[in-house]
Amino acid sequence: MADELSLSKELVTDAVNFFYSRVRINMSKLTTSTIQLPNLGTFKIRNEKLEKQIKKNEQILGNLDPTSFEKYGVHKSVKEKLEKLKGVKEIVEDQKKTKKEFYNNRDGKVD
Protein backbone atom coordinates (compact mmCIF):
# COMPACT_ATOMS: atom_id res chain seq x y z
CA MET A 1 0.00 0.00 0.00
CA ALA A 2 2.82 2.36 0.86
CA ASP A 3 4.42 1.81 -2.54
CA GLU A 4 1.12 2.29 -4.40
CA LEU A 5 0.49 5.62 -2.65
CA SER A 6 4.12 6.74 -2.71
CA LEU A 7 4.16 7.06 1.07
CA SER A 8 6.66 5.89 3.64
CA LYS A 9 6.03 2.50 5.21
CA GLU A 10 6.24 4.07 8.67
CA LEU A 11 3.43 6.50 7.86
CA VAL A 12 1.16 3.73 6.57
CA THR A 13 1.98 1.54 9.57
CA ASP A 14 1.21 4.41 11.95
CA ALA A 15 -2.11 5.11 10.20
CA VAL A 16 -3.18 1.45 10.34
CA ASN A 17 -2.12 1.13 13.99
CA PHE A 18 -4.00 4.32 14.86
CA PHE A 19 -7.15 3.08 13.12
CA TYR A 20 -7.14 -0.27 14.92
CA SER A 21 -6.32 1.31 18.27
CA ARG A 22 -9.43 3.52 17.87
CA VAL A 23 -11.47 0.43 16.99
CA ARG A 24 -10.23 -1.37 20.13
CA ILE A 25 -11.02 1.66 22.29
CA ASN A 26 -14.56 1.89 20.91
CA MET A 27 -15.12 -1.83 21.38
CA SER A 28 -13.91 -1.72 24.98
CA LYS A 29 -16.20 1.20 25.88
CA LEU A 30 -19.19 -1.18 25.72
CA THR A 31 -21.60 1.53 24.62
CA THR A 32 -23.05 -0.31 21.64
CA SER A 33 -23.64 -3.88 20.55
CA THR A 34 -22.28 -3.46 17.02
CA ILE A 35 -19.37 -1.74 15.33
CA GLN A 36 -19.36 -1.12 11.60
CA LEU A 37 -16.02 -0.90 9.84
CA PRO A 38 -16.09 0.26 6.22
CA ASN A 39 -14.97 -2.46 3.83
CA LEU A 40 -14.45 -4.90 6.71
CA GLY A 41 -17.99 -5.58 7.92
CA THR A 42 -20.15 -5.32 10.99
CA PHE A 43 -19.00 -6.83 14.26
CA LYS A 44 -21.61 -7.77 16.83
CA ILE A 45 -21.36 -8.79 20.46
CA ARG A 46 -22.30 -12.42 20.89
CA ASN A 47 -25.06 -12.88 23.42
CA GLU A 48 -23.52 -16.09 24.81
CA LYS A 49 -20.17 -14.40 25.46
CA LEU A 50 -21.93 -11.39 26.95
CA GLU A 51 -23.84 -13.63 29.37
CA LYS A 52 -20.62 -15.46 30.27
CA GLN A 53 -18.83 -12.18 31.03
CA ILE A 54 -21.73 -10.92 33.15
CA LYS A 55 -21.75 -14.12 35.22
CA LYS A 56 -17.97 -14.05 35.57
CA ASN A 57 -17.97 -10.45 36.79
CA GLU A 58 -20.88 -11.10 39.16
CA GLN A 59 -18.93 -13.99 40.65
CA ILE A 60 -15.80 -11.88 41.02
CA LEU A 61 -17.83 -9.09 42.60
CA GLY A 62 -19.41 -11.53 45.06
CA ASN A 63 -15.98 -12.74 46.16
CA LEU A 64 -14.52 -9.28 46.77
CA ASP A 65 -14.82 -7.47 50.08
CA PRO A 66 -15.59 -3.82 49.27
CA THR A 67 -14.87 -2.78 52.85
CA SER A 68 -11.22 -3.84 52.52
CA PHE A 69 -9.03 -0.91 51.49
CA GLU A 70 -6.83 -3.07 49.25
CA LYS A 71 -9.79 -4.56 47.36
CA TYR A 72 -11.94 -1.44 47.03
CA GLY A 73 -10.32 -0.30 43.75
CA VAL A 74 -10.75 -3.72 42.19
CA HIS A 75 -14.33 -3.92 43.47
CA LYS A 76 -15.15 -0.53 41.98
CA SER A 77 -13.67 -1.34 38.55
CA VAL A 78 -15.41 -4.74 38.36
CA LYS A 79 -18.69 -3.13 39.37
CA GLU A 80 -18.34 -0.46 36.66
CA LYS A 81 -17.54 -3.08 34.02
CA LEU A 82 -20.53 -5.15 35.14
CA GLU A 83 -22.81 -2.14 34.79
CA LYS A 84 -21.50 -1.54 31.25
CA LEU A 85 -22.02 -5.20 30.33
CA LYS A 86 -25.59 -5.08 31.64
CA GLY A 87 -26.19 -1.88 29.68
CA VAL A 88 -25.03 -3.56 26.47
CA LYS A 89 -27.24 -6.55 27.31
CA GLU A 90 -30.24 -4.21 27.48
CA ILE A 91 -29.30 -2.75 24.10
CA VAL A 92 -29.03 -6.25 22.59
CA GLU A 93 -32.40 -7.26 24.04
CA ASP A 94 -34.05 -4.07 22.75
CA GLN A 95 -32.60 -4.70 19.29
CA LYS A 96 -33.92 -8.27 19.31
CA LYS A 97 -37.36 -7.05 20.35
CA THR A 98 -37.38 -4.35 17.66
CA LYS A 99 -36.27 -6.85 15.02
CA LYS A 100 -38.95 -9.34 16.06
CA GLU A 101 -41.64 -6.63 15.95
CA PHE A 102 -40.44 -5.53 12.52
CA TYR A 103 -40.66 -9.04 11.10
CA ASN A 104 -44.03 -9.66 12.72
CA ASN A 105 -45.44 -6.42 11.31
CA ARG A 106 -43.94 -7.09 7.91
CA ASP A 107 -45.42 -10.58 7.80
CA GLY A 108 -48.79 -9.42 9.19
CA LYS A 109 -48.50 -11.44 12.40
CA VAL A 110 -50.11 -10.28 15.61
CA ASP A 111 -48.80 -11.28 19.06
N, C-alpha and C positions, 0 to 999 in steps of 0.2 A: 504494500500500500504506500509505503514511504517513497519508493522509487517511482510509482505511478504518478504521485502528486508532487514529485520533486521536493520533498520535505525530508528533514533529518529523521533518522530512526528514533532518536531520543524524543523528539517532539511527538511523533505518532504514538510511541509507547506511553508517554506522559498523558496524552489525550485519552487513550484507551483505559489506562489505569484510573484516571480521574472519573471517567464515565462509570466504570464498574464500582468504584468506591461510592459514588452517589447512589447507585442502584442498591448496594448493600445497606447503606444508611437508611434509605427509604423502606427497605424490606424489614429492617430491624426496628423501625418505629412502631410497627404494628397498628397503623392507623387505617389500613384498608385490607381487603381480602384478596385483591388482585393488583398486579403491576403489569402495565403494557409497555413493552419495549419495541420501538419501531424496527421492523425487519427481523425481529427475533421471536416475537410472539407474546402471548399473554400468560403470565405465571399466576397461579391461584394457590391459596393456602388449602392444603388437604385437611378435610374435617377430622379424619382419624388422627393425624399428627397433632392437630390443634387440641383435640380431646386428651391425647396422651400427655402433651405439655402442660395442660391445665391440671390434670391429676398429679403429675410429677411435682409441680410447683405447690399445689395444695398440700401434698405430703411433706415437702420440705418445710413449708410454712408451719405445719402442725408439729414438726420436730424441733423448731427453733424456739428459744425462750426470749421473747422480746424485752423482758425486764433485765436481761443480762447486758451489761454495757458492751461487751465484746461482740455480741451477736445482734445488737440492735441494727447496725448498718446493713448486715446481710438480710435481716428480717424485713427491713424497709424496702430494699431493692427487690427482693422476691415478691413482696406484696404488690409493689408497683407493676412488676412484670405480669403478675397474675391478673391484675385489673385490666391491663392492656390486652392480654389474651382473651379474657372474658368479653371485652369490648369488641374484639374482632369476631368472636363467636356470635355475638348478637348481630353483627353486620352480615355474617354468612347466613344466619337463620333468616334474617329479613330478606336477603337476596333470594333464598330458596322459596320463601313464601310468595314474594313478588313474581318469581318465575312460574310457580305453580298456578297462581291466579291468572297470569297472562295466558298460559296454555289452556286453562279451563275456559276462560272467556273467549279465546280464539276458536276453540272447538265447540263452544256452545254448551258446556257442561255447567251444572249448578251444584254447589256443595249442599 
